[in-house]
Amino acid sequence: MHVASHGAFWPLDGLITAAPVRCRTQVFNAYRGQHCQHGSAIAGVMAASLAREFLFQAGRLCSRSTRCFGSGCTGSAEPESMATETFRGVGEVRVFAYPVQDRARCIAVVRGNVSRLGGVPIPVRIHSECLLGDVFDSTRCQCGPQLRDFMLNVLGNDEHRNGAMLYLQGHEGKGIGLSNKLRSYVLQDGSERLSEEDANIRLGFAPDERSFRAAAAALEHLEVDSVVLYTDNPRKVAGISTAIAAVVPWSSREQRWIDEAVWARIRGQPT
């Protein structure tokens, strides 16, 4: 397979076959960065499309030592490290750091017992890293309010006593990284007023580069058998194999997760 760029042909087959399966995503990402740095928007979209096809084919070749969770193949679900912490407004939690999978590292913040509860659901938030929103409280997105409301009013709520926040490092800017995210902002704020998805495509990326397999693997390791998932993103719902008892929506107007009716129904209480 060859792709033309400014009169040159880049030999993708050589790049792909020269690397072990587990390293091939990095090889292809390195190629895509080299190709798109000088290419047009069309060339960038072509590279992103080829990357998605390549990742699909590479996934089919995963070694037998890997395990499968959620929508695809992942590596070991065993954490690299774990410690007990105390968070303000939440209390004592366990923090697990899992290996990087699909360019994302899952940090699981777990309160109480979440394992093998016989189908009793626990509250879970899968949260993509967002430095500007999570840390600096940017008004451009809802990331900061969503993170803080879940931590304080769901995970820290004694009515639940257990639950998990799955924080995915490497998901900045829908997986394109902070520097490219800032470039995307310039395009969104420019004369064309591009949407986030169109701006990412203009930069040579897919509209959303994220995978949620790392979160699926963490849930498998924690032996969670049912969740109430706090999200507005259908890709997160589709990205895990754990049974989902309900999905809780976010209210931008009220700046909180609207979960009262969901938990009342689960607990058999009148609404």
Backbone torsions as a table, in degrees:
resi	resn	phi	psi	omega
1	MET	NA	130.8	177.9
2	HIS	-130.3	146.7	176.0
3	VAL	-126.9	132.5	-178.3
4	ALA	-85.0	140.9	175.3
5	SER	-149.1	111.3	179.4
6	HIS	54.5	43.7	176.1
7	GLY	84.1	-8.5	180.0
8	ALA	-102.4	151.8	178.0
9	PHE	-114.4	126.9	-178.6
10	TRP	-98.7	122.5	-176.2
11	PRO	-81.5	91.1	-178.2
12	LEU	-66.0	-36.2	-177.1
13	ASP	-57.4	-41.6	-179.6
14	GLY	-65.3	-40.6	178.9
15	LEU	-64.0	-42.3	-175.3
16	ILE	-69.1	-48.9	-173.2
17	THR	-76.1	-16.8	-176.9
18	ALA	-78.4	-15.2	-173.5
19	ALA	-112.5	148.6	173.5
20	PRO	-60.9	156.9	-176.1
21	VAL	-54.7	-45.1	-173.7
22	ARG	-69.9	-16.7	-179.6
23	CYS	-100.3	-5.0	-169.1
24	ARG	-70.9	-27.0	176.3
25	THR	-62.9	-38.9	179.4
26	GLN	-67.0	-39.1	178.1
27	VAL	-61.4	-45.9	-177.1
28	PHE	-69.3	-37.4	177.9
29	ASN	-64.2	-38.1	177.2
30	ALA	-64.0	-41.7	176.8
31	TYR	-61.5	-46.7	-175.6
32	ARG	-62.6	-39.3	177.9
33	GLY	-62.8	-40.5	179.8
34	GLN	-68.2	-39.5	-176.9
35	HIS	-69.4	-45.3	-172.0
36	CYS	-80.4	-18.0	-178.1
37	GLN	-60.4	-33.7	-177.7
38	HIS	-114.4	-6.2	-175.5
39	GLY	-85.8	174.7	178.5
40	SER	-84.1	176.8	177.4
41	ALA	-61.6	-38.1	180.0
42	ILE	-64.4	-42.9	178.2
43	ALA	-62.8	-37.2	178.4
44	GLY	-63.5	-43.6	178.3
45	VAL	-63.0	-39.5	178.9
46	MET	-61.6	-44.3	-179.6
47	ALA	-63.7	-41.8	179.1
48	ALA	-63.1	-40.4	178.7
49	SER	-63.5	-43.9	177.6
50	LEU	-63.0	-36.7	179.0
51	ALA	-63.0	-43.2	-179.9
52	ARG	-63.0	-42.1	178.6
53	GLU	-64.5	-41.1	179.4
54	PHE	-63.2	-45.3	180.0
55	LEU	-60.7	-37.0	177.8
56	PHE	-62.7	-47.1	-178.9
57	GLN	-66.0	-39.8	179.5
58	ALA	-64.2	-37.3	178.8
59	GLY	-60.9	-32.3	179.5
60	ARG	-70.9	-17.8	-176.8
61	LEU	-101.6	10.2	-178.2
62	CYS	-55.2	143.8	-176.8
63	SER	-69.4	162.8	-177.1
64	ARG	-68.9	-14.6	-179.9
65	SER	-76.9	-11.3	179.7
66	THR	-86.1	162.4	177.0
67	ARG	-119.3	157.3	-176.9
68	CYS	-112.0	130.3	177.3
69	PHE	-135.6	156.0	175.5
70	GLY	58.3	-134.3	-173.3
71	SER	-91.9	3.4	-178.0
72	GLY	-169.1	-170.6	-173.6
73	CYS	-83.1	138.1	177.5
74	THR	-133.9	170.8	173.6
75	GLY	-86.1	-158.8	-178.2
76	SER	-60.7	141.7	178.9
77	ALA	-91.4	-0.8	-177.6
78	GLU	-69.7	134.6	179.1
79	PRO	-70.5	152.1	175.3
80	GLU	-78.5	-28.9	179.8
81	SER	-160.8	162.4	179.7
82	MET	-153.1	143.6	177.0
83	ALA	-149.2	158.7	175.1
84	THR	-94.8	135.5	-179.4
85	GLU	-133.4	164.6	172.0
86	THR	-123.9	120.0	-178.5
87	PHE	-106.4	138.2	176.8
88	ARG	-59.9	131.4	178.7
89	GLY	80.9	-6.6	-179.0
90	VAL	-119.8	-45.9	-176.8
91	GLY	104.9	-155.3	-176.6
92	GLU	-77.5	133.2	179.4
93	VAL	-137.7	163.6	169.2
94	ARG	-106.5	136.8	-179.5
95	VAL	-116.3	121.1	-180.0
96	PHE	-110.4	133.9	173.9
97	ALA	-110.4	115.5	-176.4
98	TYR	-97.9	159.1	178.1
99	PRO	-64.3	157.1	177.6
100	VAL	-67.6	132.0	174.5
101	GLN	-136.1	131.5	-177.3
102	ASP	51.3	43.1	177.0
103	ARG	65.6	19.5	178.5
104	ALA	-132.2	137.1	173.9
105	ARG	-107.1	127.8	177.8
106	CYS	-92.4	124.4	171.0
107	ILE	-106.7	112.4	-177.2
108	ALA	-97.9	121.7	174.3
109	VAL	-104.6	112.6	-169.5
110	VAL	-118.7	127.1	175.5
111	ARG	-111.0	130.1	176.4
112	GLY	71.9	-168.2	-179.6
113	ASN	-87.8	123.1	-179.0
114	VAL	-118.4	0.3	-171.1
115	SER	-96.6	133.6	171.1
116	ARG	47.9	62.6	-177.9
117	LEU	-95.9	17.6	176.0
118	GLY	66.7	32.7	178.3
119	GLY	89.4	-2.0	176.4
120	VAL	-73.4	120.8	-174.2
121	PRO	-75.5	151.2	174.6
122	ILE	-119.1	152.7	176.2
123	PRO	-72.8	133.0	-179.5
124	VAL	-137.2	135.2	172.4
125	ARG	-119.9	124.7	170.3
126	ILE	-98.2	111.7	-171.4
127	HIS	-117.8	123.4	177.8
128	SER	-81.7	135.4	180.0
129	GLU	-52.9	134.3	176.6
130	CYS	-150.2	94.1	-175.8
131	LEU	-57.0	-48.5	-174.7
132	LEU	-66.8	-34.8	179.1
133	GLY	-84.5	-47.7	-175.1
134	ASP	-67.1	-41.0	-173.5
135	VAL	-98.2	-45.9	-172.3
136	PHE	-102.4	1.0	173.6
137	ASP	59.9	47.2	176.8
138	SER	-59.0	141.9	177.6
139	THR	-86.7	-2.4	-178.9
140	ARG	-72.0	-26.9	-176.5
141	CYS	-133.4	174.8	179.6
142	GLN	-102.5	8.3	-172.3
143	CYS	-60.7	-48.0	-178.7
144	GLY	-61.1	-53.2	177.7
145	PRO	-58.9	-39.4	179.5
146	GLN	-64.1	-41.7	178.8
147	LEU	-64.3	-49.7	-174.7
148	ARG	-69.2	-38.5	179.5
149	ASP	-65.6	-39.4	178.2
150	PHE	-66.0	-45.6	-177.4
151	MET	-62.2	-46.7	-173.1
152	LEU	-83.9	-41.6	-170.7
153	ASN	-103.3	-7.7	175.7
154	VAL	-116.3	-64.7	179.7
155	LEU	-63.7	-34.2	179.4
156	GLY	-87.8	3.5	-179.0
157	ASN	-84.8	121.1	-176.9
158	ASP	-68.8	-11.0	174.5
159	GLU	-68.1	-25.7	179.6
160	HIS	-92.6	-48.6	178.8
161	ARG	67.9	-9.8	174.8
162	ASN	-153.6	158.4	-178.5
163	GLY	160.7	179.6	-176.5
164	ALA	-149.4	138.6	168.4
165	MET	-106.3	120.8	177.9
166	LEU	-106.3	103.2	-175.3
167	TYR	-97.1	121.9	-174.3
168	LEU	-103.5	101.6	173.5
169	GLN	-73.3	145.5	-177.6
170	GLY	96.4	1.7	-178.8
171	HIS	-101.0	9.6	-177.9
172	GLU	-53.7	130.5	177.3
173	GLY	63.6	39.2	-174.6
174	LYS	58.8	34.7	172.8
175	GLY	93.5	5.5	-177.3
176	ILE	-99.0	-5.1	178.2
177	GLY	91.3	159.2	-173.0
178	LEU	-65.2	-43.7	-178.2
179	SER	-61.6	-45.2	178.2
180	ASN	-69.5	-30.6	176.4
181	LYS	-62.2	-41.7	177.9
182	LEU	-66.1	-37.9	175.2
183	ARG	-63.1	-37.9	177.4
184	SER	-64.0	-38.6	177.8
185	TYR	-60.2	-41.3	179.8
186	VAL	-60.2	-41.8	178.6
187	LEU	-68.3	-36.6	179.0
188	GLN	-68.0	-33.3	-177.8
189	ASP	-91.0	-6.2	-176.8
190	GLY	-77.1	-172.1	-174.3
191	SER	-63.3	-28.8	-179.7
192	GLU	-80.2	-18.4	179.7
193	ARG	52.0	53.3	-178.9
194	LEU	-67.0	148.9	171.3
195	SER	-71.2	166.5	178.2
196	GLU	-58.8	-42.8	-178.7
197	GLU	-63.5	-46.7	-178.9
198	ASP	-66.9	-35.6	178.0
199	ALA	-65.5	-40.9	178.3
200	ASN	-64.0	-39.3	177.2
201	ILE	-64.7	-41.0	179.3
202	ARG	-60.0	-32.2	179.5
203	LEU	-82.4	-3.0	177.0
204	GLY	97.8	15.4	-179.8
205	PHE	-111.7	166.9	168.8
206	ALA	-71.6	159.3	177.8
207	PRO	-55.8	-33.0	179.2
208	ASP	-144.8	113.7	-176.2
209	GLU	-92.4	2.4	-170.7
210	ARG	-79.3	149.3	167.6
211	SER	-122.5	145.3	-179.0
212	PHE	-111.1	20.8	-179.3
213	ARG	-66.9	-32.1	178.4
214	ALA	-63.1	-38.4	177.0
215	ALA	-68.1	-40.6	178.1
216	ALA	-61.6	-40.7	179.4
217	ALA	-66.7	-37.6	178.2
218	ALA	-64.2	-43.2	177.6
219	LEU	-61.6	-37.1	178.0
220	GLU	-65.0	-45.4	179.6
221	HIS	-63.2	-39.1	-178.9
222	LEU	-76.5	-5.9	178.5
223	GLU	59.5	41.7	175.1
224	VAL	-81.7	125.6	-176.3
225	ASP	-106.6	-7.2	176.0
226	SER	-160.8	140.6	-177.2
227	VAL	-134.7	153.0	160.5
228	VAL	-103.0	112.1	-171.1
229	LEU	-94.4	124.6	-179.5
230	TYR	-94.0	99.5	-177.3
231	THR	-166.5	155.9	169.3
232	ASP	-110.1	6.3	-172.9
233	ASN	-104.4	111.7	179.7
234	PRO	-63.5	-23.4	178.2
235	ARG	-68.5	-30.3	175.5
236	LYS	-71.0	-36.9	177.0
237	VAL	-62.7	-44.0	-178.3
238	ALA	-75.3	-16.9	-172.0
239	GLY	-85.9	-4.8	179.5
240	ILE	-122.8	152.3	-179.6
241	SER	-98.8	-13.7	178.3
242	THR	-60.9	141.0	179.6
243	ALA	-59.0	133.4	179.8
244	ILE	-107.7	111.9	-178.8
245	ALA	-75.0	-32.2	-179.4
246	ALA	-166.5	160.5	175.0
247	VAL	-119.3	128.8	-178.2
248	VAL	-100.1	127.1	-178.8
249	PRO	-86.9	159.4	175.4
250	TRP	-97.8	136.3	175.7
251	SER	-104.3	110.5	177.7
252	SER	-66.8	-32.8	-178.7
253	ARG	-68.9	-44.6	-178.9
254	GLU	-90.4	-9.9	179.6
255	GLN	57.2	47.8	178.0
256	ARG	-161.7	163.3	174.2
257	TRP	-79.7	127.9	-176.7
258	ILE	-93.0	88.9	-171.7
259	ASP	-118.6	1.7	-174.0
260	GLU	-61.0	-47.9	-177.6
261	ALA	-66.1	-35.1	-179.8
262	VAL	-62.9	-49.0	-178.1
263	TRP	-72.0	-31.6	175.8
264	ALA	-62.6	-41.6	179.1
265	ARG	-66.5	-44.1	-179.1
266	ILE	-62.8	-37.5	-178.2
267	ARG	-88.7	1.4	177.5
268	GLY	72.7	26.2	179.5
269	GLN	-94.7	149.3	177.4
270	PRO	-67.2	141.9	-179.5
271	THR	-98.5	NA	NA
